[in-house]
Amino acid sequence: MQIEVVNPTTEQVIKKYSLESEELVFTKLALAKSCFKQWKNVELQKRIELFIKLADLLDERCDEYATLMAQEMGKSFEEGKVEVKKCGWMARVYAARSEEWLKPEVVRASGKENYVTFEPLGVIFSIMPWNFPFWQVLRFAVPTMMAGNVSMLKHSNQVPGCALAIEKLFLDAGFPKGSFQTVIIDHKIGEKLMASDDVMGISFTGSTEVGCRIAEVAGKNLKKVVLELGGSDPFIVFADADLKSAAEGAALGRFMNCGQSCIAAKRFIIEQSAMQEFTKYFKEALAQKSVGDPMSCAVGPIVNQKGLEEISEQVADAISKGAVVEAGGKKLEGAGFFYAPTILSNVTPQMRVISEEVFGPVAPVITFSSEEEAMELANDTPFGLGGSIWTKDIERGKRLARDLECGSVFVNSIVKSDPRMPFGGIKKSGLGRELSRFGLMEFVNVKGNNIFA
């Protein structure tokens, strides 16, 4: 069986790939298991050197990888370069801090000597989406492999070229064969891999629906699992905020990657008295964004026809229930899965653009008249990934941040990931954490060592 990769800008098939057989995939798993016996004993300093080399190669190949992302999933070339550079930065952060983060911790307890060590588990299987083809893979792989594990990747079948490029990246950086492998497979073989006793953990980034199924398989087979799932992040703006700055942040946070991001601002909750001025600045910021060929424009296409149809249906639902189109609101003419960046006002919680995750360039704006109402609207969602609060009253920002039900809160900034800070969600947005020391600890055996005389 083959898969076809369609360029979302041209709607033309780029390349066809054959799905790998179950026999080949489990041969790769055996190689990974064998490699782990060697890799786990490689000195941490040697692993650090390899990740520094990996970071150097990411910098060198930045344009190549950004072009590949533009072709396979429609990311703008400039955003693709930022993504690749960020991957290199993350690798260097872990290279600088892993020795401290992984060192044994001395504990006072019964016995002569007590300490905790952090030891790798083995083969970790990752299942990753198309929207940040390099960042989401390396966000998992760098800490997991720095801790001494090995990785197998099932990437989205939208971006097999990116998946194979990442595998080659590890080999070219000097990592041992089998330490990082890509498999191009269907869901049936993926489920068999997850159930295998030779796989010690699973990391998944994607939809809540699929995440629940993966959690079920992981639970049935007693696997450690990390899930980074959907989001419907609130973007709360108070009247005392710098409204121009907030609007510019809104345009960046909503329309980056054509709005196809779990942590994109998705529900714009604006104080009623600031609504008119904020919307004016928001429309001005949006007008600065060019839409078209991702090699030269700021906003590219939706990833595929299905995604385009979903966005169109969500906007049509909102309009039918009274939403006002302030900008955009339609598919663009011509080839490609392009949807005009859209701002909707007069939005209510009953509309799909509020009640569902919107994975595309659509910004629904809803108003509030009190702090209590703002927080009620913000937390009225099954998701809990990130949230953003804009106000000049920093103490109010800190106070409300404590009440926002999500994994990461940003005051006077868009939500973004940073390798020095933990990343992940609560409620239907997932389990576990990535990045920082917390991400490093997800796939290790936290072992208590107790020495008696």
C-alpha positions, 0 to 999 in steps of 0.5 A: 500500500502507498500513501500520497503526499499532496502539496497543499499550495498546489494540490499536486502529489509531491511523492508516493511512499510505500507503507512498511511491512510488519516484519520490517517494523519489528526488525527495526524494533529489535534493532532499537532494543539492541541499540539501547543496551549500548546507548544507555551506557554511553557517558552523558558527556558523550551524549551531550557532544552528539546533541551539540553536533545535532544542533549545529546540523540543524542550523546548517540545514535550516533552509533545506528543512524549512523548504521541505515543511513548506512543500509537505504541509504548507508552513511559511518558509520564514516560520519553518526556519524559526522552527528549525532554529528553535530545535537547535536551541532546545538541543543546546539547552539540554546539552547545557543542563542535563548533567545537573538535571540527571545527577543523583539526588541524596536523600535522608532516610533509613540506612547508611546511604540513600539516593535517587537515580534517574535511569532510562527505560528503553525503547520509547515509541512516539506518534507525532502530527504534521503541524510542527514536523521538526519541533514536535519530534525533537521536543520529544526525542531530545530529552528522551534520548539524552536520558539514555532511551532510544526512539522510534517515530511514527510521524504523520503520513502528511510529512514522511519526508520530514520524518526521514530527514530527521532520522538522517539528521541523527545518523549524520550527527553521529548517533548509533544506528537504531537509536532513532528510527522512523517507521512509515506505517498504518495505525494497525501496525502502530497499535501492535508496536504500542502493545509490544513488551519491547516498547517501554513508553509512548509519547503522542501529540495530536487530537484528544479523540486519538489520544484517548484511544492511545491512552486505552492501549497504553493502560491495557499494556501498562505503558508510561504515556505522555499525551499532548492533545488539543487546545482552545486557548483563551486570550483575555484582554482587559480594557487597561491593557496596551490594546495595540500590543495585545492586538498584534499579539493576537494576530501573531498567536492566532494566525501563525502556522495558518492557525494550525497549532494546539497552543494558538490563541483560539478564543478572544475574550475582550472586555466590552469597553475595549472591544471596538478599539481592540478590533480596529487594531486587530484588523490592522495587524491582520491586514499586514499579513500576506496570504499565499505561497508559503515560500514567500508569504506569511500565511500559507494554506490549510494542510488538506481539503478535509481541514479546509472543509472543517474550517468552512463549516465552523465559520458557516455555523457561526454566521448562521447563528449571528456572528459578524464577519469583520475580516475574511470568512471565505475560501480563497479562489484558485488552487490550494487549500487557502482560507482567508484569515478571519475575525468574527465578532458577536460570537456566543458560546453556542457557536462551534468556533467557541465550543470546538477546537478551531484548527485554522485561521479563524479568530472568534471574539467574545466580550465580558464585563467583569473579571468573574465573567472573563474567567468563567468564559475562559474556563468553560472548555473541556481543554486546558493547554495554555492561556494568555492574559493582557493587562497593565495590572500585573498583580491582577494578571498573576492573581487571575493566572492562578485561576486559569485552568491550563498547563501554561499561562502567559501574562502580556504575551502569546502562549509559546513553548520554551525548553526551560519551562514545562509544557503540557495540558490538563483536562482534555488537553493531555497528560504529562509534561514535555520540555524542562527537567519535568520533560526529561523525567517522564521516561526514566525509572526514578530509582531509590537506592538504599545502602545499609551497613 
